[in-house]
Amino acid sequence: MVCMVTFSVLGSAFGANRMKRSQGSLRQRRALRTLRRLTAAMCVGFGLLFGLEAVLAAVQTAPLVVAVEDIARGETIQRADVRLVHVAQTAAGVSMASDCTQVIGKIAQIEIHAQDPISTHMARDAPVVPAGSTVIDVQLASSIHGLIAGDCVDLVSAASCDSDECILAENAMVIQVGGEASQDAMSNDALGDASRHATMSMTPEHASNVMHWQQNGAVIAVMR
């Protein structure tokens, strides 16, 4: 009788343990299924979010300044030379001009073709005469091709001279290439040397040297 009771108690205990293990395993399986569902839902959500961002990036536009017609290097960009268009945001870089006022009145640093987008690096501010400087018209023996407003050059005498005296002006700034002074001189110059005139700013001392030497010999401009 005692043995039967003992076996009955032990059997009940083992059965209870098996039931507890079964219940614990069921809870774990349910928790894993729930976790998998949450993970799948999150993956789908992130996929939709990234896809939506890609679509918006392709659809969203940004303003961009483009040339209406060809703009030669060294020309001052006018209002009629540019217009504003809207392009995909991914096509508008941070260096691209997004407002016409960013380039109007500035000097084109390279040749810009019609419909080309214009970056802020393609245009430079028009030169301003520094305080204490004077402006003179210089007739150059060297070609003015390649010189644009805002360039800084050294003016050197082509005549025989001491090495120090050959440098007539350092860091002279080009204000204008050609212009009215060239046209006036052209009427008195059958050879067309006036086409090599340039208006430059420099210190009064340098201006005196240049005016003296260009009457007696050739003056050439050397890019700095």
Backbone bond lengths (Angstrom), bond angles and torsions (degrees), N, CA, C in turn:
res aa  C-N    CA-C-N  psi(-1)  N-CA   C-N-CA  omega(-1)  CA-C   N-CA-C  phi
1 M - - - 1.463 - - 1.513 110.64 -
2 V 1.311 114.16 -45.19 1.478 119.51 179.57 1.500 109.90 -62.78
3 C 1.335 117.23 -40.11 1.482 120.95 -179.78 1.503 110.20 -64.08
4 M 1.318 116.75 -40.15 1.458 119.32 -179.10 1.515 110.83 -64.07
5 V 1.329 116.62 -42.17 1.470 120.43 178.45 1.512 110.30 -63.07
6 T 1.352 115.42 -42.25 1.474 119.68 -179.05 1.516 110.71 -61.87
7 F 1.351 116.10 -46.54 1.472 119.06 179.57 1.522 110.65 -63.38
8 S 1.316 115.99 -36.26 1.467 119.39 -179.81 1.517 110.88 -65.24
9 V 1.321 116.50 -42.67 1.480 120.59 179.32 1.511 110.42 -65.19
10 L 1.352 115.29 -45.08 1.474 118.52 -179.60 1.529 110.81 -63.45
11 G 1.315 116.12 -40.29 1.466 119.07 179.20 1.511 111.45 -63.81
12 S 1.330 115.84 -39.65 1.467 119.00 178.45 1.525 110.85 -64.01
13 A 1.343 115.66 -41.23 1.470 119.82 -179.58 1.524 110.91 -63.59
14 F 1.359 115.29 -45.92 1.477 117.98 179.28 1.528 111.02 -63.34
15 G 1.301 116.89 -38.52 1.466 120.14 179.40 1.515 111.37 -64.65
16 A 1.336 115.84 -40.49 1.466 119.51 179.11 1.520 110.74 -64.00
17 N 1.347 115.84 -40.85 1.483 119.35 179.16 1.529 111.03 -63.83
18 R 1.341 115.52 -41.67 1.461 118.24 179.42 1.525 110.78 -64.44
19 M 1.312 116.19 -37.42 1.463 120.06 179.51 1.526 110.89 -66.42
20 K 1.345 114.42 -41.13 1.469 118.02 179.27 1.525 110.62 -64.26
21 R 1.365 115.06 -42.05 1.468 117.97 179.77 1.532 110.44 -64.50
22 S 1.324 114.68 -38.79 1.461 118.91 179.18 1.525 111.14 -64.96
23 Q 1.340 115.83 -42.85 1.460 119.57 178.61 1.529 111.20 -64.60
24 G 1.374 116.15 -40.79 1.469 119.39 178.77 1.514 111.29 -64.29
25 S 1.334 117.09 -41.10 1.462 120.81 178.93 1.526 110.81 -64.84
26 L 1.313 117.79 -37.41 1.461 122.02 178.88 1.529 110.98 -65.13
27 R 1.341 115.18 -42.72 1.474 118.74 177.97 1.534 110.61 -61.86
28 Q 1.333 116.80 -41.80 1.464 120.56 -179.95 1.526 111.09 -62.77
29 R 1.346 115.34 -42.81 1.456 118.43 179.91 1.522 111.09 -63.95
30 R 1.322 115.64 -41.06 1.464 119.27 178.08 1.533 111.23 -64.38
31 A 1.332 115.92 -41.40 1.467 119.72 178.80 1.526 111.15 -63.98
32 L 1.340 116.74 -40.76 1.467 120.42 178.83 1.525 111.05 -64.96
33 R 1.358 116.10 -41.52 1.463 118.80 178.33 1.528 110.93 -62.81
34 T 1.322 115.27 -42.35 1.466 119.17 178.53 1.528 111.30 -62.93
35 L 1.342 115.90 -42.17 1.460 120.26 179.36 1.526 111.40 -63.52
36 R 1.350 115.98 -41.28 1.460 119.36 178.68 1.528 111.33 -63.82
37 R 1.332 115.48 -40.02 1.465 118.72 179.02 1.528 111.23 -64.99
38 L 1.330 116.00 -42.25 1.463 119.47 178.15 1.529 111.19 -63.05
39 T 1.334 115.59 -42.19 1.467 119.60 179.21 1.521 111.06 -62.59
40 A 1.331 116.42 -43.94 1.463 120.07 178.94 1.525 111.08 -63.00
41 A 1.351 115.83 -41.62 1.465 119.25 179.09 1.526 111.27 -63.39
42 M 1.337 116.64 -40.27 1.463 120.18 178.68 1.528 111.04 -65.07
43 C 1.331 117.03 -41.53 1.471 120.43 178.63 1.525 110.86 -61.53
44 V 1.335 115.74 -43.35 1.464 119.39 178.32 1.526 110.60 -63.40
45 G 1.343 115.73 -42.10 1.461 119.53 179.32 1.518 112.59 -62.20
46 F 1.341 116.46 -45.90 1.466 119.68 178.29 1.527 111.19 -63.84
47 G 1.328 116.66 -38.63 1.464 119.74 178.34 1.521 111.49 -61.57
48 L 1.335 116.62 -43.89 1.457 120.52 177.49 1.522 111.48 -63.63
49 L 1.340 116.40 -39.80 1.460 120.51 -179.44 1.527 111.10 -63.85
50 F 1.330 116.44 -47.96 1.462 120.17 -179.73 1.530 110.94 -65.06
51 G 1.328 116.55 -38.79 1.461 119.29 177.86 1.517 111.78 -64.38
52 L 1.337 116.04 -40.05 1.459 120.52 178.59 1.521 111.04 -64.89
53 E 1.331 116.96 -40.62 1.459 120.16 178.24 1.525 111.16 -63.46
54 A 1.329 116.72 -39.55 1.464 120.06 178.70 1.524 111.01 -64.07
55 V 1.333 116.08 -41.58 1.465 119.70 179.15 1.521 110.64 -65.52
56 L 1.334 116.91 -44.15 1.459 120.43 179.55 1.518 111.48 -62.99
57 A 1.342 116.51 -38.60 1.464 119.85 179.34 1.521 111.10 -63.48
58 A 1.329 116.07 -34.12 1.465 119.57 179.80 1.525 111.42 -78.34
59 V 1.325 116.70 -28.29 1.459 120.93 -176.63 1.524 111.36 -88.25
60 Q 1.315 119.01 -37.84 1.454 122.12 -177.67 1.519 110.55 -64.04
61 T 1.321 116.39 141.42 1.459 121.45 -178.12 1.521 110.68 -116.72
62 A 1.328 114.59 164.38 1.461 121.58 178.47 1.525 108.22 -140.03
63 P 1.345 118.26 148.33 1.470 120.40 179.32 1.525 111.18 -72.00
64 L 1.336 115.55 145.97 1.461 121.56 -179.15 1.524 108.70 -146.35
65 V 1.325 116.18 134.64 1.469 121.70 179.30 1.525 109.07 -89.03
66 V 1.343 116.64 128.70 1.465 121.40 177.43 1.525 108.78 -127.50
67 A 1.327 115.57 158.87 1.463 121.31 179.96 1.526 109.96 -80.56
68 V 1.326 116.27 136.21 1.460 120.91 176.79 1.524 110.07 -77.67
69 E 1.330 116.50 -38.58 1.459 122.67 179.02 1.519 108.50 -142.72
70 D 1.323 115.91 174.29 1.463 119.85 -179.02 1.526 110.63 -61.63
71 I 1.330 115.76 137.08 1.465 122.27 177.05 1.521 107.10 -120.89
72 A 1.320 116.41 118.97 1.462 120.70 -177.79 1.521 110.66 -75.67
73 R 1.306 115.52 151.66 1.467 120.82 176.51 1.526 109.22 -60.65
74 G 1.328 115.75 132.18 1.456 120.96 179.67 1.510 114.19 94.50
75 E 1.334 118.01 -11.45 1.457 120.52 178.92 1.526 110.61 -78.71
76 T 1.329 114.96 151.08 1.459 120.49 174.14 1.525 108.44 -82.45
77 I 1.304 116.57 127.58 1.467 121.10 -177.48 1.529 109.29 -75.73
78 Q 1.334 115.99 122.28 1.456 122.22 -179.66 1.529 110.33 -99.56
79 R 1.338 114.63 167.57 1.472 119.44 -179.08 1.524 111.15 -61.68
80 A 1.314 117.07 -36.21 1.464 119.98 -178.19 1.527 112.56 -74.58
81 D 1.314 117.32 -10.64 1.471 120.89 -177.41 1.522 113.20 -82.76
82 V 1.324 117.29 -15.83 1.463 120.10 -173.41 1.523 110.48 -132.98
83 R 1.307 115.33 159.79 1.461 121.37 174.26 1.526 108.79 -147.91
84 L 1.320 114.85 164.85 1.462 121.09 -177.00 1.523 109.28 -105.30
85 V 1.318 116.25 130.30 1.465 121.64 175.81 1.529 108.15 -125.78
86 H 1.321 115.40 168.20 1.463 120.58 177.25 1.527 108.78 -118.28
87 V 1.305 115.37 128.49 1.465 121.78 -178.58 1.526 108.50 -127.40
88 A 1.329 115.39 171.66 1.464 119.54 176.35 1.522 109.88 -57.72
89 Q 1.308 115.48 139.54 1.458 120.48 -175.22 1.525 111.90 -58.33
90 T 1.319 116.92 -31.27 1.460 119.85 -179.49 1.520 111.94 -70.45
91 A 1.334 117.51 -19.82 1.468 120.68 -178.71 1.515 112.39 -88.92
92 A 1.318 117.82 -11.25 1.465 121.77 -178.95 1.525 109.24 -98.66
93 G 1.311 116.25 105.92 1.461 120.69 179.52 1.517 111.78 -77.92
94 V 1.307 115.87 167.83 1.463 120.61 -177.65 1.522 111.69 -68.52
95 S 1.337 118.17 -23.15 1.465 120.48 -178.43 1.521 112.29 -88.86
96 M 1.326 117.75 -5.79 1.457 120.72 -178.89 1.528 110.72 -78.72
97 A 1.324 115.61 141.77 1.462 120.50 178.54 1.523 109.10 -70.57
98 S 1.320 116.47 130.73 1.464 121.47 -178.46 1.522 112.17 -110.48
99 D 1.332 116.24 1.32 1.459 121.64 179.03 1.520 108.00 -146.19
100 C 1.326 116.30 136.28 1.468 119.98 -176.90 1.523 112.51 -60.54
101 T 1.322 117.01 -29.78 1.463 119.64 -179.27 1.529 112.52 -65.80
102 Q 1.327 116.84 -15.44 1.465 119.88 178.95 1.526 112.34 -71.91
103 V 1.333 117.60 -20.15 1.470 120.00 -176.65 1.523 113.50 -123.62
104 I 1.314 118.70 -19.31 1.463 120.72 -178.48 1.529 109.92 -64.04
105 G 1.331 115.57 133.01 1.458 121.25 -179.90 1.510 113.96 86.23
106 K 1.327 117.18 -2.24 1.462 120.22 -179.95 1.528 110.46 -98.52
107 I 1.328 115.55 167.97 1.455 122.21 -176.60 1.528 109.56 -95.48
108 A 1.338 115.97 128.24 1.467 120.16 177.65 1.522 109.76 -68.99
109 Q 1.326 116.59 125.93 1.461 121.40 -177.82 1.525 112.58 -86.74
110 I 1.316 116.84 -20.30 1.460 121.95 177.53 1.519 107.75 -138.61
111 E 1.306 116.35 168.30 1.462 119.74 175.17 1.526 108.90 -72.86
112 I 1.321 115.24 128.32 1.461 121.40 -177.83 1.522 108.05 -114.48
113 H 1.313 116.68 125.38 1.464 120.99 -178.54 1.526 110.51 -90.55
114 A 1.317 114.82 158.67 1.464 120.61 179.35 1.526 110.38 -57.68
115 Q 1.317 115.12 138.26 1.467 124.76 179.63 1.521 113.23 74.26
116 D 1.326 117.49 1.81 1.466 119.55 175.89 1.526 110.00 -73.87
117 P 1.330 118.74 136.73 1.470 119.73 171.54 1.519 109.55 -68.36
118 I 1.310 116.28 147.07 1.464 121.26 -176.19 1.522 109.14 -112.28
119 S 1.308 115.71 126.19 1.464 120.68 175.88 1.522 108.98 -96.51
120 T 1.308 115.37 163.58 1.465 119.81 -179.55 1.522 111.77 -67.81
121 H 1.348 117.50 -17.37 1.458 120.40 178.95 1.524 111.93 -80.95
122 M 1.323 117.37 -13.27 1.464 120.40 -177.88 1.524 112.39 -83.21
123 A 1.313 117.79 -11.62 1.462 121.54 -176.40 1.524 109.89 -128.55
124 R 1.326 114.83 142.29 1.461 120.41 -178.93 1.522 108.75 -127.24
125 D 1.316 116.27 148.52 1.459 120.49 179.88 1.522 110.86 -57.66
126 A 1.329 116.18 144.53 1.460 120.68 175.32 1.527 108.61 -63.11
127 P 1.326 117.60 143.07 1.470 120.14 -175.81 1.524 112.36 -66.37
128 V 1.307 115.07 143.90 1.463 122.62 176.44 1.520 107.73 -119.49
129 V 1.319 116.08 131.64 1.466 120.36 -178.07 1.524 109.18 -66.84
130 P 1.323 118.31 123.05 1.467 120.68 179.43 1.529 111.50 -65.12
131 A 1.309 115.93 152.78 1.463 120.53 177.15 1.526 109.75 -62.04
132 G 1.328 115.92 139.05 1.460 120.69 179.36 1.510 114.07 85.48
133 S 1.332 117.27 -0.07 1.466 121.07 179.34 1.520 110.18 -101.11
134 T 1.316 115.35 161.35 1.460 121.17 175.53 1.517 108.88 -123.02
135 V 1.313 115.87 159.82 1.461 121.55 -177.18 1.522 109.26 -116.60
136 I 1.329 116.49 128.09 1.461 121.28 178.35 1.526 109.52 -133.93
137 D 1.338 114.60 160.98 1.459 120.47 175.43 1.518 108.08 -94.50
138 V 1.314 116.04 127.72 1.464 121.26 -175.87 1.525 109.20 -116.34
139 Q 1.341 115.73 128.35 1.458 119.92 174.17 1.520 107.82 -94.59
140 L 1.306 115.15 119.71 1.459 120.86 -174.13 1.523 111.22 -100.09
141 A 1.313 114.53 143.56 1.460 119.93 171.79 1.521 109.99 -82.44
142 S 1.307 116.24 -24.74 1.464 120.83 178.29 1.524 109.52 -84.83
143 S 1.313 115.94 161.66 1.460 120.92 -179.83 1.523 110.24 -70.33
144 I 1.324 114.82 142.71 1.465 118.76 176.78 1.525 110.59 -90.71
145 H 1.322 116.79 -0.03 1.464 119.81 178.36 1.529 109.50 -63.30
146 G 1.292 115.84 126.79 1.462 120.11 -178.27 1.508 112.88 102.14
147 L 1.351 116.85 -18.80 1.468 119.48 176.49 1.521 109.43 -82.26
148 I 1.310 116.66 135.53 1.454 121.39 174.81 1.518 108.66 -133.66
149 A 1.319 115.27 160.38 1.459 120.41 179.65 1.524 110.20 -57.31
150 G 1.324 114.97 133.73 1.457 120.57 -178.96 1.509 113.67 101.97
151 D 1.341 117.91 -16.37 1.466 120.44 177.22 1.525 110.20 -68.45
152 C 1.315 116.12 147.76 1.465 121.96 175.66 1.527 108.49 -112.84
153 V 1.331 115.86 131.10 1.466 121.25 -175.79 1.523 109.67 -134.32
154 D 1.324 114.50 162.55 1.461 121.67 168.19 1.520 107.47 -102.30
155 L 1.332 116.99 135.17 1.459 121.54 177.57 1.519 108.33 -98.83
156 V 1.319 115.31 124.89 1.461 121.50 -173.55 1.518 109.23 -125.04
157 S 1.333 116.12 140.42 1.460 120.86 176.73 1.521 109.56 -79.29
158 A 1.339 115.05 135.82 1.458 119.93 178.01 1.523 111.81 -86.91
159 A 1.349 117.09 -9.12 1.460 120.81 178.83 1.520 109.57 -78.10
160 S 1.328 115.03 160.16 1.468 119.18 178.87 1.516 109.57 -65.42
161 C 1.306 116.24 131.01 1.455 121.86 -178.55 1.512 108.34 -163.24
162 D 1.325 114.85 169.48 1.455 118.96 174.42 1.528 108.76 -66.78
163 S 1.317 114.96 155.50 1.468 119.25 -174.82 1.522 112.26 -58.19
164 D 1.342 116.84 -39.35 1.465 119.45 -179.41 1.523 111.18 -71.17
165 E 1.348 116.83 -37.02 1.453 120.38 -177.05 1.524 112.14 -75.35
166 C 1.318 117.03 -19.70 1.469 119.83 -179.01 1.521 111.79 -65.40
167 I 1.317 117.24 -30.55 1.467 120.83 179.24 1.524 107.65 -83.23
168 L 1.327 116.27 105.75 1.460 121.16 -176.62 1.528 111.95 -83.85
169 A 1.309 117.08 -35.02 1.469 120.65 -178.84 1.519 109.03 -152.54
170 E 1.304 115.26 135.40 1.459 120.80 177.28 1.524 110.01 -107.00
171 N 1.308 114.81 141.25 1.468 121.42 174.48 1.531 112.46 57.36
172 A 1.331 115.75 40.85 1.464 119.70 174.32 1.529 108.55 -74.65
173 M 1.329 116.60 136.00 1.463 120.25 -176.29 1.522 110.61 -102.02
174 V 1.316 115.48 131.47 1.462 121.26 179.19 1.528 108.96 -76.05
175 I 1.328 115.66 121.01 1.460 120.87 177.71 1.521 110.43 -93.56
176 Q 1.327 115.36 -40.88 1.459 120.13 -179.15 1.518 108.78 -154.32
177 V 1.304 115.59 141.91 1.467 121.05 176.03 1.518 107.78 -104.91
178 G 1.344 117.38 123.17 1.461 120.64 -174.71 1.518 108.84 75.71
179 G 1.331 116.91 -138.16 1.456 119.96 176.66 1.513 112.10 98.22
180 E 1.344 115.28 -163.40 1.456 121.04 -174.57 1.517 112.14 -62.48
181 A 1.345 116.37 -40.17 1.457 119.00 -179.08 1.519 110.43 -61.35
182 S 1.313 117.23 -38.47 1.457 120.95 179.47 1.521 110.76 -66.65
183 Q 1.333 117.31 -40.47 1.450 120.09 -179.05 1.522 111.00 -66.85
184 D 1.339 117.07 -38.95 1.461 120.16 177.86 1.513 110.57 -64.10
185 A 1.338 115.19 -43.67 1.454 119.02 -179.16 1.518 111.23 -69.43
186 M 1.328 117.17 -30.75 1.457 120.83 -178.12 1.517 111.14 -61.88
187 S 1.349 116.62 -34.64 1.456 119.85 -178.63 1.516 111.90 -67.43
188 N 1.339 117.52 -22.00 1.457 121.94 179.68 1.520 112.07 -105.27
189 D 1.318 117.16 6.58 1.463 120.99 -174.17 1.521 109.02 -129.39
190 A 1.310 115.90 99.60 1.459 120.18 -176.71 1.514 111.30 -68.37
191 L 1.336 118.12 -23.29 1.454 121.53 -177.06 1.524 112.24 -83.57
192 G 1.326 115.59 -12.34 1.460 117.99 177.78 1.507 113.85 80.86
193 D 1.349 118.05 21.34 1.457 119.26 178.32 1.519 111.71 -66.31
194 A 1.335 116.05 -19.00 1.464 118.85 -178.54 1.519 111.75 -63.37
195 S 1.328 117.20 -19.89 1.461 119.42 179.21 1.517 111.48 -67.85
196 R 1.339 116.77 -7.17 1.459 120.82 178.89 1.524 111.54 -104.80
197 H 1.298 117.01 19.23 1.459 120.47 177.51 1.528 110.09 -83.02
198 A 1.305 114.57 147.31 1.467 121.04 174.89 1.520 108.64 -145.84
199 T 1.314 115.62 140.68 1.459 120.91 176.13 1.521 108.29 -91.74
200 M 1.337 115.34 126.84 1.464 120.03 -175.11 1.522 110.69 -134.58
201 S 1.338 114.26 152.50 1.463 120.22 174.17 1.519 108.73 -108.17
202 M 1.331 115.26 143.77 1.470 121.47 -179.01 1.515 108.05 -163.28
203 T 1.317 117.03 175.09 1.463 120.68 178.31 1.523 109.13 -69.23
204 P 1.331 118.31 154.54 1.470 120.55 178.91 1.525 112.75 -56.68
205 E 1.342 117.96 -37.52 1.466 120.47 179.49 1.529 110.85 -63.46
206 H 1.311 116.62 -44.56 1.460 120.16 178.08 1.522 111.21 -65.75
207 A 1.328 116.45 -38.55 1.465 119.67 178.97 1.524 110.94 -61.78
208 S 1.329 116.93 -40.28 1.468 120.81 177.85 1.524 110.67 -61.95
209 N 1.330 116.98 -43.37 1.468 120.40 178.36 1.527 111.44 -61.27
210 V 1.318 115.91 -44.86 1.463 119.79 -176.80 1.524 110.63 -64.86
211 M 1.329 117.43 -46.30 1.464 120.24 -178.53 1.524 111.05 -62.76
212 H 1.330 117.23 -35.28 1.468 120.52 178.96 1.526 110.81 -69.91
213 W 1.310 117.22 -47.21 1.454 120.47 -174.26 1.519 112.99 -74.97
214 Q 1.340 118.52 -31.35 1.463 118.09 -178.11 1.523 112.09 -73.41
215 Q 1.345 117.07 -13.42 1.463 120.09 173.29 1.525 111.62 -81.42
216 N 1.327 115.68 -22.44 1.464 120.13 -175.32 1.530 113.44 -111.32
217 G 1.292 117.61 -9.87 1.460 119.57 -177.77 1.516 111.37 -169.37
218 A 1.302 115.30 179.96 1.465 121.13 -176.81 1.524 111.00 -82.82
219 V 1.321 114.98 146.45 1.464 122.22 177.21 1.532 107.81 -120.18
220 I 1.302 115.84 132.40 1.467 120.23 178.85 1.525 109.39 -120.83
221 A 1.314 114.81 152.10 1.469 121.17 179.33 1.519 109.14 -103.51
222 V 1.324 115.78 133.39 1.461 122.07 -179.90 1.529 107.85 -117.96
223 M 1.322 116.48 122.13 1.460 120.13 179.83 1.520 110.17 -65.08
224 R 1.321 115.91 140.39 1.459 120.79 179.65 1.524 109.40 -84.35
